[in-house]
Structures are given as C-alpha cells and as structure tokens.
Amino acid sequence: MSEENKPFQLSDNSNISIPLRNLISMIAVTALSVWLYFGLTERLSMLEHNFALLEVEVEENDTWIDNWSPPKAVQDTISRVQDLEKITIILDKDIKYLKGMLNK
C-alpha cells in the first residue's frame, strides 16, 4: 500500500505539527472569547438584578400613592376653595347682568 491509500490511524503516539505562532493565536482567541462571554453574562445578571430592585421600589411607591389620602385640613381647604369657585362664578354672572342693566 502506498502512503496515500493508507487509512488514517490515530494513536497516543501520533504527532501533530502546528506553528507556535498559530497555537498562541488560538489560545489567545479562546481566552478572549471566554473572558468576553463571562463579562457579558455578569453584566446581564447585574442589569436584571438592578431591574428587579427598581421594580420592587416602583411597586412600593405605587402602593403608597394608591393608599395615600390628604390630611383632613387639606381636604377642608379643597372643599372651601371649590365653594369659593362656585361663588365667584355666581358673582361674575351677577356683575355681567348688572353691567347689562346699566348699559340699557
């Protein structure tokens, strides 16, 4: 059998020849890829954690806002201001009516 027709045989005595420059490049690319992968994974985990914390805080604030009611003094003031707005509207109508009566 010639060299070309020989079946490929692999054993623990097999030798592989590769230039040292290429081997170092492959190791560097592999190390860089692993470093980038774990860096991205860490960043994503941190962002997801921060998002979860913010979501809890927003929910707490929303609950506080829903349960909040103004103090009694503020509610009374709002009621009095609404009454004053009604009186002002009535007075404006009366003034317009009186001005109309004077202009006749």
PyRosetta script that sets phi, psi and omega in degrees:
from pyrosetta import init, pose_from_sequence

init()
pose = pose_from_sequence("MSEENKPFQLSDNSNISIPLRNLISMIAVTALSVWLYFGLTERLSMLEHNFALLEVEVEENDTWIDNWSPPKAVQDTISRVQDLEKITIILDKDIKYLKGMLNK")
pose.set_psi(1, 141.5)
pose.set_omega(1, 178.2)
pose.set_phi(2, -86.9)
pose.set_psi(2, 170.4)
pose.set_omega(2, -179.8)
pose.set_phi(3, -59.9)
pose.set_psi(3, -36.2)
pose.set_omega(3, -175.8)
pose.set_phi(4, -73.0)
pose.set_psi(4, -30.7)
pose.set_omega(4, -176.8)
pose.set_phi(5, -91.3)
pose.set_psi(5, -2.6)
pose.set_omega(5, -179.9)
pose.set_phi(6, -68.8)
pose.set_psi(6, 134.7)
pose.set_omega(6, 175.7)
pose.set_phi(7, -68.7)
pose.set_psi(7, 149.6)
pose.set_omega(7, -178.9)
pose.set_phi(8, -71.3)
pose.set_psi(8, 126.7)
pose.set_omega(8, 179.9)
pose.set_phi(9, -123.4)
pose.set_psi(9, 132.0)
pose.set_omega(9, -179.7)
pose.set_phi(10, -119.3)
pose.set_psi(10, 131.3)
pose.set_omega(10, 178.6)
pose.set_phi(11, -144.5)
pose.set_psi(11, 178.5)
pose.set_omega(11, -179.9)
pose.set_phi(12, -74.0)
pose.set_psi(12, -6.4)
pose.set_omega(12, 175.8)
pose.set_phi(13, -99.7)
pose.set_psi(13, 3.7)
pose.set_omega(13, -178.9)
pose.set_phi(14, -69.8)
pose.set_psi(14, 145.1)
pose.set_omega(14, 179.1)
pose.set_phi(15, -114.7)
pose.set_psi(15, 142.3)
pose.set_omega(15, 175.6)
pose.set_phi(16, -123.3)
pose.set_psi(16, 134.5)
pose.set_omega(16, -179.5)
pose.set_phi(17, -112.2)
pose.set_psi(17, 125.0)
pose.set_omega(17, 178.4)
pose.set_phi(18, -142.6)
pose.set_psi(18, 138.6)
pose.set_omega(18, 178.3)
pose.set_phi(19, -61.7)
pose.set_psi(19, 141.9)
pose.set_omega(19, -177.4)
pose.set_phi(20, -61.6)
pose.set_psi(20, -36.8)
pose.set_omega(20, 178.7)
pose.set_phi(21, -60.0)
pose.set_psi(21, -43.6)
pose.set_omega(21, 179.0)
pose.set_phi(22, -67.1)
pose.set_psi(22, -39.5)
pose.set_omega(22, 178.8)
pose.set_phi(23, -63.3)
pose.set_psi(23, -44.5)
pose.set_omega(23, 178.3)
pose.set_phi(24, -64.4)
pose.set_psi(24, -39.8)
pose.set_omega(24, 177.9)
pose.set_phi(25, -62.3)
pose.set_psi(25, -43.3)
pose.set_omega(25, 179.2)
pose.set_phi(26, -63.9)
pose.set_psi(26, -41.9)
pose.set_omega(26, 178.8)
pose.set_phi(27, -65.2)
pose.set_psi(27, -41.8)
pose.set_omega(27, -180.0)
pose.set_phi(28, -65.2)
pose.set_psi(28, -42.7)
pose.set_omega(28, 179.4)
pose.set_phi(29, -64.8)
pose.set_psi(29, -41.0)
pose.set_omega(29, 178.4)
pose.set_phi(30, -63.5)
pose.set_psi(30, -45.5)
pose.set_omega(30, 179.5)
pose.set_phi(31, -63.4)
pose.set_psi(31, -41.5)
pose.set_omega(31, 178.8)
pose.set_phi(32, -64.7)
pose.set_psi(32, -41.1)
pose.set_omega(32, 179.3)
pose.set_phi(33, -63.4)
pose.set_psi(33, -43.8)
pose.set_omega(33, 179.1)
pose.set_phi(34, -64.2)
pose.set_psi(34, -43.4)
pose.set_omega(34, 179.2)
pose.set_phi(35, -61.4)
pose.set_psi(35, -44.6)
pose.set_omega(35, 178.4)
pose.set_phi(36, -64.1)
pose.set_psi(36, -41.2)
pose.set_omega(36, 179.7)
pose.set_phi(37, -60.6)
pose.set_psi(37, -50.4)
pose.set_omega(37, -178.6)
pose.set_phi(38, -68.5)
pose.set_psi(38, -32.5)
pose.set_omega(38, 175.8)
pose.set_phi(39, -64.6)
pose.set_psi(39, -44.1)
pose.set_omega(39, 178.2)
pose.set_phi(40, -66.2)
pose.set_psi(40, -40.5)
pose.set_omega(40, 178.9)
pose.set_phi(41, -62.6)
pose.set_psi(41, -43.0)
pose.set_omega(41, 178.9)
pose.set_phi(42, -63.4)
pose.set_psi(42, -43.9)
pose.set_omega(42, -179.7)
pose.set_phi(43, -62.9)
pose.set_psi(43, -43.7)
pose.set_omega(43, 178.1)
pose.set_phi(44, -62.6)
pose.set_psi(44, -42.1)
pose.set_omega(44, 178.8)
pose.set_phi(45, -62.6)
pose.set_psi(45, -42.4)
pose.set_omega(45, 179.9)
pose.set_phi(46, -63.8)
pose.set_psi(46, -43.5)
pose.set_omega(46, 179.9)
pose.set_phi(47, -65.3)
pose.set_psi(47, -40.7)
pose.set_omega(47, 177.3)
pose.set_phi(48, -62.9)
pose.set_psi(48, -40.1)
pose.set_omega(48, 178.5)
pose.set_phi(49, -64.5)
pose.set_psi(49, -46.0)
pose.set_omega(49, 178.0)
pose.set_phi(50, -61.7)
pose.set_psi(50, -39.4)
pose.set_omega(50, 177.9)
pose.set_phi(51, -62.9)
pose.set_psi(51, -41.8)
pose.set_omega(51, 178.9)
pose.set_phi(52, -63.3)
pose.set_psi(52, -41.8)
pose.set_omega(52, 178.5)
pose.set_phi(53, -64.0)
pose.set_psi(53, -43.1)
pose.set_omega(53, 179.0)
pose.set_phi(54, -65.7)
pose.set_psi(54, -37.2)
pose.set_omega(54, 179.3)
pose.set_phi(55, -62.7)
pose.set_psi(55, -40.9)
pose.set_omega(55, 177.7)
pose.set_phi(56, -64.2)
pose.set_psi(56, -43.8)
pose.set_omega(56, -179.6)
pose.set_phi(57, -63.7)
pose.set_psi(57, -42.1)
pose.set_omega(57, 178.7)
pose.set_phi(58, -64.0)
pose.set_psi(58, -40.7)
pose.set_omega(58, 179.1)
pose.set_phi(59, -64.4)
pose.set_psi(59, -40.3)
pose.set_omega(59, 177.6)
pose.set_phi(60, -63.6)
pose.set_psi(60, -43.2)
pose.set_omega(60, 178.7)
pose.set_phi(61, -64.1)
pose.set_psi(61, -40.1)
pose.set_omega(61, 179.5)
pose.set_phi(62, -63.7)
pose.set_psi(62, -41.9)
pose.set_omega(62, 178.0)
pose.set_phi(63, -63.7)
pose.set_psi(63, -41.9)
pose.set_omega(63, 179.6)
pose.set_phi(64, -63.1)
pose.set_psi(64, -42.5)
pose.set_omega(64, -179.9)
pose.set_phi(65, -63.9)
pose.set_psi(65, -42.5)
pose.set_omega(65, -179.4)
pose.set_phi(66, -65.0)
pose.set_psi(66, -34.5)
pose.set_omega(66, -176.9)
pose.set_phi(67, -89.0)
pose.set_psi(67, -8.3)
pose.set_omega(67, -175.0)
pose.set_phi(68, -79.6)
pose.set_psi(68, 139.4)
pose.set_omega(68, 171.6)
pose.set_phi(69, -134.6)
pose.set_psi(69, 145.7)
pose.set_omega(69, -178.2)
pose.set_phi(70, -66.6)
pose.set_psi(70, 154.7)
pose.set_omega(70, 178.0)
pose.set_phi(71, -61.4)
pose.set_psi(71, 161.3)
pose.set_omega(71, -177.0)
pose.set_phi(72, -58.4)
pose.set_psi(72, -39.9)
pose.set_omega(72, -179.2)
pose.set_phi(73, -62.9)
pose.set_psi(73, -39.9)
pose.set_omega(73, 179.4)
pose.set_phi(74, -68.0)
pose.set_psi(74, -41.5)
pose.set_omega(74, 178.4)
pose.set_phi(75, -61.2)
pose.set_psi(75, -41.0)
pose.set_omega(75, 177.7)
pose.set_phi(76, -63.7)
pose.set_psi(76, -42.0)
pose.set_omega(76, 179.3)
pose.set_phi(77, -62.6)
pose.set_psi(77, -43.3)
pose.set_omega(77, 178.2)
pose.set_phi(78, -60.5)
pose.set_psi(78, -42.6)
pose.set_omega(78, 179.2)
pose.set_phi(79, -62.9)
pose.set_psi(79, -43.0)
pose.set_omega(79, 179.9)
pose.set_phi(80, -66.5)
pose.set_psi(80, -38.3)
pose.set_omega(80, 178.6)
pose.set_phi(81, -64.8)
pose.set_psi(81, -40.4)
pose.set_omega(81, 177.4)
pose.set_phi(82, -63.1)
pose.set_psi(82, -40.3)
pose.set_omega(82, 176.7)
pose.set_phi(83, -63.4)
pose.set_psi(83, -41.6)
pose.set_omega(83, 178.6)
pose.set_phi(84, -64.2)
pose.set_psi(84, -36.8)
pose.set_omega(84, 177.1)
pose.set_phi(85, -62.9)
pose.set_psi(85, -41.5)
pose.set_omega(85, 178.8)
pose.set_phi(86, -63.9)
pose.set_psi(86, -43.9)
pose.set_omega(86, 179.6)
pose.set_phi(87, -63.5)
pose.set_psi(87, -40.4)
pose.set_omega(87, 179.0)
pose.set_phi(88, -61.7)
pose.set_psi(88, -41.1)
pose.set_omega(88, 178.3)
pose.set_phi(89, -63.1)
pose.set_psi(89, -43.2)
pose.set_omega(89, 178.8)
pose.set_phi(90, -63.4)
pose.set_psi(90, -43.7)
pose.set_omega(90, -180.0)
pose.set_phi(91, -64.9)
pose.set_psi(91, -38.8)
pose.set_omega(91, 176.6)
pose.set_phi(92, -60.4)
pose.set_psi(92, -42.7)
pose.set_omega(92, 178.9)
pose.set_phi(93, -64.7)
pose.set_psi(93, -41.8)
pose.set_omega(93, 178.6)
pose.set_phi(94, -62.9)
pose.set_psi(94, -42.4)
pose.set_omega(94, 179.8)
pose.set_phi(95, -63.7)
pose.set_psi(95, -42.8)
pose.set_omega(95, 178.2)
pose.set_phi(96, -62.9)
pose.set_psi(96, -39.4)
pose.set_omega(96, 179.6)
pose.set_phi(97, -65.1)
pose.set_psi(97, -44.4)
pose.set_omega(97, -179.4)
pose.set_phi(98, -67.0)
pose.set_psi(98, -37.5)
pose.set_omega(98, 176.5)
pose.set_phi(99, -63.8)
pose.set_psi(99, -38.6)
pose.set_omega(99, 177.8)
pose.set_phi(100, -65.1)
pose.set_psi(100, -36.9)
pose.set_omega(100, 179.6)
pose.set_phi(101, -68.4)
pose.set_psi(101, -37.7)
pose.set_omega(101, -179.7)
pose.set_phi(102, -70.7)
pose.set_psi(102, -33.6)
pose.set_omega(102, -177.7)
pose.set_phi(103, -77.2)
pose.set_psi(103, -9.1)
pose.set_omega(103, -178.8)
pose.set_phi(104, -76.4)
pose.dump_pdb("model.pdb")
